[in-house]
Amino acid sequence: MGQSPTPLNPTPKTPCKATGQECISCGWSVSRRPEDTRKIVKLGACRISSRPQVGAAVAPDIAGYIDHTLLKPETTLEQLDELCAEAAKYKFASVCINPVHIRYCKRRLQGSGVMVVTVVGFPLGATSTAAKVAETRRAVEDGADEIDMVINIGLLKSTAYRDVEEDIRRVVKAAHPKPVKVIIETSKLSREEKVIASALSKAAGAHFVKTSTGFGGGGATAEDVALMKQVVGRDIEVKASGGVRSIDDAVKMLEAGATRLGASASVAIVSGKTVKSSGY
């Protein structure tokens, strides 16, 4: 903050450490050499744009973009202990857990700098707005740093757009000043519905639009992330969740415009491994 921006095309003094070739700007590599981009990210790139003066950030530190997620109903306290220990060790952005575990994780993560994120109306989104508001208020009271709410998919498909927007708006108000991410469950939506859901989330004052719950039969795709980012622009952010299981997956989502990643395979991702599993 407060520093002069780095020139887009600085005069190269040494070959690129990632590729061994003459430096021609990292931004050029994103759009034309995706294999080089992965090398650059692994070396700790600060920020890479897809082309001169166009945003799409690629992570300097993949861990700092990850919500380390555990939302299974059978989650034990021992598993939460492990989740929090991993989050603190690898410096993930947050842990994302069910509301009943907020206070427990808040205590475990005290002083770590890791946020506690929880979910509302999860995973179906088919609860009343009043219930979502009550759940949100309790989550904030318990110490949640961010709220990930599920959109009312049925109302969206019924074209009851005012009701969908109001559902989101009231949760945003209940959470204030905590940020709200709106899960639109992309696997259940047509392209047009994805556009409308993203636009409604923005109009209702949400801080993020998020792809998936991880429980809806499909996860994030780079195409969906790019579409959502195109709709919301720079005003709000995009979270890619579900199916992000390797550093390559993570980089693809970041290149597409995501600024947060939801994953249960977080340790594998930052360790350069790939996990084969369903859901998150």
N, C-alpha and C positions, 0 to 999 in steps of 0.2 A: 504494500500500500504506500502511495506517495512517491514511488520511484518512477523514473522515466522509463517508458516502454522500450523494450529491446527492438532494435531495427529489424524489419522483416527480412532483409537480405544483407546481413553483415558481411564484410570482406573476409573470406576464409583465410585463416592463418595456418591451420593444420587440417589434415583429412578428417572426415567424420569418424568418430570413435565407434559408431555402431556399424558402419558399412565399409569403412576403409577407403571410400571414394571421396572425391572433391566435394566440399559442402556446397549444395545448391538450394539450401533452405529446407527445414523440416516440413514446412507447409506443402512444398511441392511433393514430398514423399507420400503424404497422406493420400492424395488423390491418384498418384501414379505408381507408387511403390509400396503397397500395403505390407509386403514382407519386411521392408526396411523400417516401417513405422513400428512394428512389434519390437524390433531390435532397439529402436530409439527409446520406446517406453520402458523396456526392461532395464535400460541404463539410467533411467530417472529423468526423462525429458520433463521440462517444466510446463510447457504448453505447446500444442501443435495445432495449427489451424489448417482446415482442408484446402484453403486457397487464400491468397493475400486478403487480409481484412475481413475474413469470414470466420466466425467464432469457433464452432465445434471443437471443444477442448478434449484432448486425450490425456489421460491421467499421468501426472508426474509420479504418483505413488498410488497404484491401484487400490491398496488397502484403504486409503483415505476416502474412497468413493463408495465403499461397500457397507450396506446394512447387513450385518451378520445375523442370519435369520433362523429362528426355531419356532415354528407355529403349530407343530403337531399336537393333537389333543392329548397324547399320552406322555408328553414331556415331563420328566422328573426333575427334582431339585438338583440332583447330581449332574444331569445334562445341562441345566442352567448354569451351574458352577463352571463347567467346562466351557460353555459358550462365552461367559463373561471373562474367564481367564484368557481365552483365545483372543477375544476382542481387545483386551488390554495389552496383550503381548504384541499383536500385529498392528495395533492402532487403527482398527476399523472405525468407520464413522460412527457406527452405532450397533447395538443389538436390537433386533426387531422381534418382539415377543407378544404373547397374548396378554390381555389386560390384567388378568389375575396375578401375573408375575412382575408387574411394574415395580412395586416397592422392594421386592426381593432383589431384583437386578440393580435397582438404584443403589441399594446398600452395597452390593458386591462391587459396583463400578465407581464408588465414591472416590474422587480424586484422580481418576484415570483419564478424564477428558473424553470418554466414550459416552455418547448419548444413548438414551433409552427411548426407542420408538415402539408404539403399540398400534393395534388395529381396532377399527370400529365397524360394526355391521358386517363382520367377517365370518365366513368367506362369501356369503351369498348376496349381501347388500339388500336383502328382502325384509328388513325390519323397518318399523315406522321411523319417521324423522324424529319424533319425540324420544324414541328409544336410543337412537344414535346420538342425539344431543345429550341425554342423560349419561350415556356411556362415555362420551367425550369429556364431559365435565368431571366425571369421577376419575378418568385417566389423567387429566391435567392435575387434579387434586393429589393424586397418588405420585405425581412426579414425572409423567411422560414429557419428553422433550419435543416429540413430533407425533402427529396422528396420521395414520394411513386408513382412510375410510373407503368403503366399497360403494360404488354408485348403484342406484336402483335400476338394474338392467331391464327389468320388465317394464317399468315406466318409460325408459328410453325407447324400447322397441314399440311401445304403444304411442310413441310420438307425443307423450305428455311432457314436453320439454320444460315448461315453466315449473312443473312439480319437481323434475330432476334438478333443475338449477336451485330451487328453493331448498331442497334436501341438502345440497352441498353448502349453500350459503349459511344455513343455520348451524351446520357443524363447524364451519370456518369461524363463525361468530362465537360459538361456545368454546372453541379452542384458543381463541385470541389471548395472548400474542404468539402462541405456539403455531408453527407451520403445519399445514394440512396437505397431504398428498391424496389425490383422488384416483382410486383403482377403477379402471373402466372395463377390465376383463376383455382384452382384445380378441381372444379366441372365440368369444361368443358374438362378436359384432361384425357387421359388414364394413367395408371401407367407409361408406357414407356415415355409418353410425359411429365409427372411430373419430371421424372429423367432428361430428356434432358433439359427441361426449367430451372431446378435448376442448372445443369452443365453449361449451357450457361450464366446464371446470374453471376455465380462465375467467369467464364472465362472473362466476360466483365468488371469485376472490381466492381461489385455491393457490397454493404456492408451488405445487407439483402436479403433474398428471402422470399416472403410473400404469404400466401395461397390464399387470396380472396379479392374481392372488396366489398362484401356484397350485390352486386346488380346482381350477376350472377346465382342466383337460388340455391346456396349452400354455406356453410361456411367451417370453419376449422374442421378437424378431427385429433385426436391424431395420427392416422395411417399415414396421409399425412405429418404431422409435423415430425414424426420420419423418414419417407422416405426422406424428403427433407434434414433433418439434416445429415442423413447418406451420402447423395450425397455431400453436401458442406463441411462436416467436421467442423473443428474448425476455418477455414479460414474466414467464414462469418456467420452471424446469421440468425435466422428464426423468422419471425413474424407470429403469428396465428391470423387471423381476420375473423369475421363473425361467429355468433352462440355461442360466448363465453358470457354466461349469468348468471353464478353463480361462486362461489369460487371453487366448484368442477370442473367445466369446466376449469377454469383458471389453477388449479393445474395439471389437466390431460395434458394440453398443455405444461406446464413448465416441467413436468416429461418427456414428449416426446422429449423435446429439444428446445422448443421456448424460446427466451429471451425477446420477446416483444409481447404484446397482444393488438389487436385492438378491442375496444368494445364501444358501446353506453350505455350499461347497467353497466357502470363502478361503479357508486355509489352503485347500488344494489349488485354488486360483492363484494366490500370491506365491505359492511354492512351485508354480509352473506345471502342475499336474492337471489331469482331467478326470472328473468323476462322472460315472454313468448312473443316473438315477432319475426318478420322476419328480414332478413338482418343483419345489425350490432346489 
